[in-house]
């Protein structure tokens, strides 16, 4: 997209800002306001010093080019001196996102909102928190609690019941996260229309094609190959199902026809939902004693989790799995 289009979009976003809105530079956290929007520049004023400064259009274009040259994600540490305000203002554009934690400025394919505005315009932190209606959320809360109470760098020192709890929660999170990942993948497939990587804040994805083959009808395959001089005996293989049927009517052991490789591993056998619910109640009790501003939001989330914990998928006990190859 030509930068001229992006520039006018950025000017529109600046014009739409609340007059008291304050922006913060991503590295030094210097606060400033946009005080004038002109055809070829944006004028800003630092709130602490009152110093006014013009930000030129061609410098925004240069920054946009550097983001593109970097593959869509630009490291803020590479900004020239005094160039931080350009990154903060550019993040107002719906196609650019500034991540202060990762210290990156990213060009996105989907509209995003600036993370750098403070003031009278409500920010995401001022809005009511709500619990995602996802099974994985409850198990992740319990998993985080377990990891916070024990040292993950010293598994050998953990008691066996604690390790079992951790393994169970990891299994539940993996299962539910996998289901969620599948749903997200289906949505992304409708949005990715080429083989080039598309970048997000934490990584990138790429549409690709997996090629699966399945043989046609046996008679058709054999006939085609025989026409080319390939005898059917050359491509005929042993049918495992027929071999198993033969073993059932003979006294042969499996080892006579199979190479068997037995490996021991840990498998989750059951989930104690009652204990999960009890632990969530314990977390709720701890939050009740906290005076932190965020505690009330977390209390409401845990109460909702308690109401949903019984709906988590249960697993039937298993004792042995046999795998043949």
Secondary structure, 3 states (H helix, E strand, C coil): CCHHHHHHHHHHHHHCCCCCCEEECCCCCCEEEEEEECCCEEEEEECCCCCEEEEEHHHHHHHHHHHHHCCCEEEHHHCCCCCHHHHHHHCCCCCEEEECCCCEEEECCCCCCCCCEECCCCCCCCCCCCCCCCHHHHHHHHHHHHHHHCCCCCHHHCCHHHHHHHHHHHHHHHHHHHHHHHHHHHHHHCCCCCCCCEECCCCEECCCCCCCCCCCCHHHHHHHHHHCCCCHHHHCCCCHHHHHHHHHCCCCCHHHCCCCCCCCCCCCCCCCHHHHHHHHHHHHHHHHCCCCCCHHHHHHHHHHHHHHHHHCCCCCCCCCCCCCC
